[in-house]
């Protein structure tokens, strides 16, 4: 299974717990059930916190998230990002 999420780690916890709880009953399509989960995130580290924040702002991380909402219209949109009436 391949999935995308833009939720926080606490929001993902029940989703991943449900996956792990139900994957044990999966019927393999190939030779085996691939019970792996990968979660990635971005981090910006610097000895100077202002430099870390500047690096994060320059990376345009919000642009990546907004494009995810734009092209993956099945994602639940956060209230602030929900499209309104045209």
Z-matrix of the N, CA and C atoms (Angstrom, degrees):
N
C 1 1.439
C 2 1.513 1 108.90
N 3 1.294 2 116.02 1 141.95
C 4 1.452 3 122.16 2 175.38
C 5 1.512 4 106.92 3 -122.75
N 6 1.308 5 116.23 4 129.19
C 7 1.451 6 119.40 5 -179.62
C 8 1.514 7 110.67 6 -138.86
N 9 1.299 8 115.97 7 158.35
C 10 1.448 9 122.79 8 177.93
C 11 1.522 10 108.19 9 -124.33
N 12 1.314 11 115.24 10 147.93
C 13 1.459 12 119.81 11 175.64
C 14 1.515 13 108.55 12 -150.61
N 15 1.284 14 115.71 13 148.71
C 16 1.454 15 120.88 14 172.78
C 17 1.522 16 109.57 15 -119.52
N 18 1.329 17 115.87 16 19.37
C 19 1.460 18 121.09 17 -179.90
C 20 1.514 19 112.40 18 -80.92
N 21 1.310 20 114.73 19 170.05
C 22 1.464 21 120.98 20 176.98
C 23 1.525 22 109.65 21 -79.43
N 24 1.314 23 116.40 22 166.02
C 25 1.466 24 120.68 23 179.01
C 26 1.532 25 110.75 24 -58.28
N 27 1.338 26 119.97 25 -45.71
C 28 1.471 27 118.54 26 177.41
C 29 1.532 28 113.66 27 -60.63
N 30 1.342 29 117.53 28 -31.87
C 31 1.464 30 120.42 29 177.25
C 32 1.525 31 111.56 30 -70.92
N 33 1.317 32 116.85 31 -29.62
C 34 1.462 33 120.89 32 -179.49
C 35 1.527 34 112.93 33 -79.13
N 36 1.310 35 117.20 34 -24.64
C 37 1.463 36 120.36 35 -175.22
C 38 1.524 37 113.63 36 -53.16
N 39 1.339 38 121.07 37 -51.08
C 40 1.466 39 119.28 38 179.79
C 41 1.522 40 112.82 39 -67.45
N 42 1.330 41 117.78 40 -30.19
C 43 1.462 42 121.27 41 178.81
C 44 1.529 43 109.53 42 -66.59
N 45 1.326 44 116.31 43 -47.14
C 46 1.460 45 120.35 44 -179.84
C 47 1.520 46 111.43 45 -67.98
N 48 1.328 47 117.21 46 -36.57
C 49 1.469 48 120.24 47 177.30
C 50 1.526 49 110.37 48 -62.90
N 51 1.322 50 117.35 49 -41.43
C 52 1.463 51 121.37 50 177.80
C 53 1.526 52 111.08 51 -64.32
N 54 1.319 53 116.75 52 -41.97
C 55 1.464 54 121.27 53 177.62
C 56 1.530 55 109.92 54 -58.98
N 57 1.331 56 116.70 55 -50.16
C 58 1.463 57 120.84 56 -178.63
C 59 1.535 58 111.35 57 -63.52
N 60 1.314 59 116.81 58 -34.16
C 61 1.461 60 121.25 59 -179.79
C 62 1.532 61 111.57 60 -69.80
N 63 1.329 62 117.29 61 -34.78
C 64 1.464 63 120.63 62 -174.66
C 65 1.525 64 114.21 63 -97.33
N 66 1.332 65 118.44 64 -20.13
C 67 1.467 66 120.44 65 -176.74
C 68 1.526 67 111.40 66 -64.43
N 69 1.312 68 117.61 67 -24.32
C 70 1.470 69 120.23 68 -179.06
C 71 1.529 70 111.39 69 -63.74
N 72 1.323 71 117.88 70 -20.49
C 73 1.463 72 121.86 71 179.71
C 74 1.531 73 112.96 72 -100.11
N 75 1.322 74 117.10 73 7.94
C 76 1.468 75 120.40 74 -176.64
C 77 1.525 76 110.90 75 -71.00
N 78 1.330 77 115.16 76 143.78
C 79 1.465 78 122.35 77 173.90
C 80 1.522 79 106.99 78 -92.61
N 81 1.328 80 118.44 79 122.16
C 82 1.468 81 118.48 80 -178.94
C 83 1.524 82 111.98 81 -67.00
N 84 1.310 83 116.28 82 138.78
C 85 1.456 84 121.99 83 175.03
C 86 1.527 85 108.96 84 -84.94
N 87 1.316 86 116.52 85 -36.34
C 88 1.459 87 122.17 86 177.94
C 89 1.521 88 109.64 87 -106.72
N 90 1.325 89 115.25 88 -138.13
C 91 1.462 90 121.07 89 -176.42
C 92 1.525 91 113.04 90 -75.72
N 93 1.320 92 117.87 91 -24.15
C 94 1.467 93 120.38 92 -176.45
C 95 1.518 94 110.46 93 -160.13
N 96 1.322 95 115.59 94 164.71
C 97 1.462 96 121.88 95 173.75
C 98 1.528 97 107.22 96 -85.93
N 99 1.297 98 116.57 97 125.10
C 100 1.458 99 121.69 98 -179.37
C 101 1.527 100 108.20 99 -91.79
N 102 1.305 101 116.92 100 95.05
C 103 1.461 102 122.68 101 -176.04
C 104 1.529 103 110.38 102 -92.51
N 105 1.312 104 115.81 103 68.39
C 106 1.460 105 120.71 104 178.59
C 107 1.519 106 109.83 105 -123.83
N 108 1.311 107 115.21 106 146.46
C 109 1.459 108 122.44 107 176.35
C 110 1.521 109 106.76 108 -131.26
N 111 1.320 110 116.71 109 137.02
C 112 1.456 111 121.15 110 175.34
C 113 1.524 112 107.97 111 -126.88
N 114 1.303 113 116.13 112 130.44
C 115 1.458 114 122.07 113 176.00
C 116 1.520 115 106.49 114 -123.05
N 117 1.306 116 116.50 115 128.07
C 118 1.467 117 120.20 116 179.00
C 119 1.519 118 109.51 117 -122.51
N 120 1.273 119 115.12 118 155.19
C 121 1.456 120 121.54 119 177.16
C 122 1.520 121 108.47 120 -150.54
N 123 1.281 122 116.36 121 168.69
C 124 1.461 123 121.39 122 177.26
C 125 1.515 124 108.52 123 -105.38
N 126 1.312 125 115.57 124 143.30
C 127 1.461 126 121.18 125 177.01
C 128 1.522 127 108.64 126 -138.66
N 129 1.296 128 116.41 127 143.35
C 130 1.457 129 122.22 128 177.20
C 131 1.517 130 107.45 129 -126.20
N 132 1.310 131 115.18 130 116.13
C 133 1.459 132 121.45 131 -176.89
C 134 1.521 133 110.33 132 -116.05
N 135 1.306 134 114.82 133 140.40
C 136 1.459 135 120.79 134 175.01
C 137 1.515 136 106.72 135 -161.61
N 138 1.327 137 116.30 136 149.82
C 139 1.468 138 119.32 137 177.85
C 140 1.526 139 110.91 138 -61.23
N 141 1.309 140 117.12 139 -29.71
C 142 1.463 141 123.11 140 178.50
C 143 1.530 142 107.90 141 -100.54
N 144 1.325 143 117.59 142 115.61
C 145 1.466 144 120.32 143 -176.17
C 146 1.527 145 112.03 144 -61.11
N 147 1.322 146 118.16 145 -32.43
C 148 1.468 147 120.29 146 177.93
C 149 1.530 148 110.23 147 -63.59
N 150 1.321 149 117.10 148 -38.06
C 151 1.462 150 120.80 149 177.54
C 152 1.525 151 110.76 150 -67.60
N 153 1.335 152 117.46 151 -37.13
C 154 1.468 153 120.73 152 177.38
C 155 1.527 154 110.32 153 -64.20
N 156 1.323 155 117.20 154 -45.03
C 157 1.470 156 120.53 155 178.16
C 158 1.523 157 110.87 156 -63.83
N 159 1.331 158 117.28 157 -39.89
C 160 1.467 159 120.37 158 179.08
C 161 1.528 160 110.46 159 -63.84
N 162 1.322 161 116.61 160 -40.30
C 163 1.466 162 120.14 161 177.99
C 164 1.516 163 111.80 162 -63.84
N 165 1.317 164 116.07 163 -41.14
C 166 1.470 165 120.07 164 178.86
C 167 1.532 166 110.48 165 -65.46
N 168 1.330 167 117.14 166 -42.12
C 169 1.461 168 120.52 167 -179.89
C 170 1.528 169 110.86 168 -65.59
N 171 1.313 170 117.20 169 -38.63
C 172 1.463 171 120.85 170 -179.27
C 173 1.531 172 112.06 171 -69.79
N 174 1.323 173 117.15 172 -22.81
C 175 1.467 174 120.85 173 -177.99
C 176 1.526 175 113.00 174 -76.11
N 177 1.316 176 117.41 175 -10.43
C 178 1.472 177 122.38 176 178.26
C 179 1.535 178 111.91 177 55.25
N 180 1.331 179 116.65 178 46.31
C 181 1.465 180 120.46 179 -179.59
C 182 1.523 181 111.76 180 -61.91
N 183 1.330 182 118.09 181 -32.08
C 184 1.466 183 120.08 182 179.24
C 185 1.520 184 111.18 183 -66.00
N 186 1.342 185 117.05 184 -28.57
C 187 1.457 186 120.02 185 178.30
C 188 1.533 187 110.34 186 -65.86
N 189 1.320 188 116.97 187 -40.57
C 190 1.462 189 120.90 188 177.69
C 191 1.529 190 110.03 189 -61.91
N 192 1.328 191 116.63 190 -44.86
C 193 1.464 192 120.16 191 179.73
C 194 1.523 193 110.96 192 -64.94
N 195 1.313 194 118.38 193 -42.61
C 196 1.464 195 119.51 194 -178.65
C 197 1.529 196 111.02 195 -66.11
N 198 1.337 197 117.33 196 -35.37
C 199 1.465 198 119.53 197 176.90
C 200 1.532 199 110.72 198 -67.46
N 201 1.338 200 116.58 199 -33.33
C 202 1.467 201 119.65 200 176.10
C 203 1.520 202 110.13 201 -61.10
N 204 1.328 203 117.03 202 -44.89
C 205 1.462 204 120.32 203 178.09
C 206 1.525 205 111.36 204 -65.28
N 207 1.302 206 115.92 205 -35.57
C 208 1.464 207 120.02 206 -177.80
C 209 1.528 208 112.01 207 -67.99
N 210 1.325 209 116.77 208 -43.96
C 211 1.466 210 120.29 209 -172.99
C 212 1.522 211 114.24 210 -97.94
N 213 1.306 212 117.66 211 -14.11
C 214 1.467 213 121.13 212 177.15
C 215 1.528 214 106.99 213 -117.68
N 216 1.314 215 116.01 214 78.50
C 217 1.466 216 120.47 215 -171.61
C 218 1.522 217 113.79 216 -72.15
N 219 1.330 218 117.57 217 -1.42
C 220 1.465 219 119.13 218 175.54
C 221 1.527 220 111.62 219 -88.17
N 222 1.329 221 117.79 220 -7.94
C 223 1.469 222 120.46 221 177.75
C 224 1.523 223 109.19 222 -67.26
N 225 1.320 224 117.54 223 138.55
C 226 1.464 225 117.97 224 170.96
C 227 1.537 226 108.85 225 -69.85
N 228 1.297 227 116.25 226 126.06
C 229 1.463 228 121.15 227 -178.11
C 230 1.532 229 110.42 228 -86.30
N 231 1.341 230 117.49 229 136.27
C 232 1.456 231 118.89 230 171.85
C 233 1.531 232 109.63 231 -59.60
N 234 1.294 233 117.25 232 152.08
C 235 1.467 234 121.74 233 -176.15
C 236 1.534 235 111.55 234 -50.32
N 237 1.335 236 118.04 235 -41.30
C 238 1.467 237 121.02 236 -177.94
C 239 1.520 238 112.52 237 -69.97
N 240 1.335 239 118.03 238 -17.30
C 241 1.464 240 121.09 239 -176.11
C 242 1.519 241 112.64 240 -108.97
N 243 1.315 242 118.64 241 2.90
C 244 1.471 243 120.16 242 -177.94
C 245 1.506 244 109.94 243 -70.52
N 246 1.318 245 115.87 244 135.40
C 247 1.468 246 117.82 245 177.89
C 248 1.528 247 110.74 246 -65.74
N 249 1.288 248 115.30 247 138.95
C 250 1.460 249 119.91 248 177.74
C 251 1.497 250 111.61 249 -98.59
N 252 1.322 251 117.50 250 179.59
C 253 1.461 252 120.50 251 177.82
C 254 1.513 253 110.39 252 -62.18
N 255 1.296 254 116.96 253 142.71
C 256 1.481 255 120.60 254 -179.46
C 257 1.507 256 110.70 255 -82.80
